[in-house]
Amino acid sequence: MALTLPELPYDYDALGEYMSAETLEYHHDKHHKAYIDKGNEKSKKELNNDNFIPAMLDAFKNDQGLFNQLGQHYNHLHFWQWMSPNGGGKKLPGELEKQIESDLGGFDGFRKKFIESGTGQFGSGWVWLAMDKNGKFEVTSTKDGENPICYGKTPLLGCDVWEHSYYIDYRNARQKYLEAFVDHLINWEHVAELYSEGQLKEVA
């Protein structure tokens, strides 16, 4: 067994003007695959898509080269799921909406924080909606391939702000890309699923 590249959960042209088929082909087929190939090459253990998170966390502390690949593999496994045709906007599942209202000032407060955090992330990285150990929501950003798991938090939503994620469609206009992501692409059902899983972990 080894890390493998998942198929996209939609056609390459399904995200339309907000993320082009050309971007998805390069990002998924080239960039994500490269992280997988290098991760398999660098790992001394047999990893697969279901068991690699402990190795990712160990590498975060002890092997930056391996972590770069495993971290990006984790981030991208969910990134494809965090988008959907006709996604985005204010149609949030009930419990998720209630907590965003409580912790972030509602959708508009979340939207502002998420776009500002992603736009302000210097260089390559990610912007996140995460849940901390106390179950509270926060918006944060990380450099390179880091993610909230590395800091003991649960990632619920992430957007890739490396240039390869948006340059073909938006050139250097990262803010416009993030606006399109929030308003038109977010798969809130996947966010709600991760939220439910995170709540169960807290109870356990």
N, C-alpha and C positions, 0 to 999 in steps of 0.2 A: 504493500500500500504506500501511497505517496500523496502529497498535496496535489490537488487537481483543480483545473479551471472550470467553474460552473458555467452552464449556459445562461445567457441573459434570460430573465423571466418575461421578456417582450421582444418584439422584432427590433432590428437595428434602427428602423425609421419610426418607431412607435412614439418617441418623445418629441417628434416634429421639430418646430423652430426653436424649442427650448434647449434641446441637446441633439445635435445632428447625428445621422448614421455614421458620418466620417469620424466624428469625435468618439462615438461608442466603439467603432471598429479599432481605432488606434488605442484607446484607453483600455478596453476590455481585452482585445486579442493580442495586443503588443505589451502594454505596460503591466497589466495584471499578470499576464503569463510570465513575464520576465521575473517578477517577484517570486512566483511559484517555482520557476526553474532554479533560481538562485537559492531559494530556501531549501529545496530538496538537495541541492548540491552541497550547501554549507552544513546542513544538519547531520549530526552523528547518529541520530535516532531515526527510526522509521516513523514518519508523521503522516497523518491524513487530516482531512477537513474537520473531522469530529474530535480529534484528540490533541491538537497542536497548541491550545491556549496555555497550558502549563509550561510548555517549552518556550512559548513567546514571553511569558512573564520571567522565566529564568534567564532568558537571553537579554531581557531589558536590563537586568542587573549585571550580567556577566559576559555578554557577547554582543556588542553593538552591531556588528556586521550581520549576524544572524537575525537579531531583532528587527533590523530595518526591513528584511524580507517578510518575516512572519507578521510583524505589525501591519505592514501594508496589505498582506494577504487577508488578515482579519478585517481590516477597514473596508477593503473592496468587496469581500464576501457580502457584507451588509449594504454597502453603497448601492449596488445594483438593486437590492431589495427596497432600499429607502426611496426609490423613485418608481413612479408608475404613470402611464398615460392618464390624462385628465386628473392628475393628483394636485396636491397643494391646496392653498386657501384655508378657509376657516372651518371646514367641515371635519371637526375632530370628534373621535369617539368620546362618549360622555365622561367617564372617569378621568381620562387623559385631559380633557378640556377643563375639568374642575381643578386639577392640580396645576395646570398651566395658569389658570386664573388666579389661584391662590399664591403661587410662588413667583410668577413672572409678570403679573399684571395683565393676564389674558393673551389672546393671540397677538394683538398689536404690540404688546410689551415684549413678547417672545420674538416677534418678527424684527423689531428694532434691535434688540440685543444680539440676535443671531447674525443679522446682516452686518452690524457694526463690528462684532467680534471677528467674523470671517474676513471682512475687508481690512481690518487692522492687523491681522496676523502677518507678521513680517516674513517674507520668503515663503517657502513651501510648508504646508501643514494642513490641518483640518479644523473645522469648527463643529462644536458639539452641543446637543441637548443631552445632559447627563443627570443621573440621580445619585446623590451622595449616600453615605452609610446611614444617614438618618431619614432617608426617603425623600429628601428635598430636591427639587429641580434646580439646575443651574445651567447657564450658557457659558461655555468656555472654549478656548482654542488650544491646540497643541502643535508643536513643531514636527516637521518631517512625517514619520509614520507612527508617532506616539498616539495613544488613545486613552480614554478615561480608565480603562481596566488597569493600566499601569499604576494608577494612583488610587486604587481601591474603590472606584466608582463604576456605575453601570451606564454604558453608552446606550442612549435611546434613539438618537438621530445624529448622523454625521454627514458633513458635506466636504468633499475634497476640494481644497483651494490650491493645489499644485497647478501650475499653468497648463499642464497637459490636459487637465479636466475641462478647460474652458477657452483656451486661446484660439482654437479653430473657429469657434462660434462668436466669441466676444472680444477677441484680441486681448488687450490689457484691462478691459472693463470688468474687473472682478465683482464690483458691486452689482452691476446689471445681471451678471450670472447668478449671484446669490439671490437677488430679487426674483428672478425667474424660477430658481430652485424652490424657494419658499412658496411662491404664489401659484406655481403650476406643476411642480414635480413631486413634492413630498408624498410618499405613501404612508398616510397616517395609520393605516391598519397595521403595518409592520411595526411602527413606533408603539402602538398600543399593545401589540403582542409582546414586545420586549419589556414594556412597562409592567405587564402582568407577570411575566417571568421574574422580573426584578423584585416585585412585591412578594412573590412566593419565596424567593431566596431570603428576603428579610425576615419573613415569618419562621422559616426553617432555622 
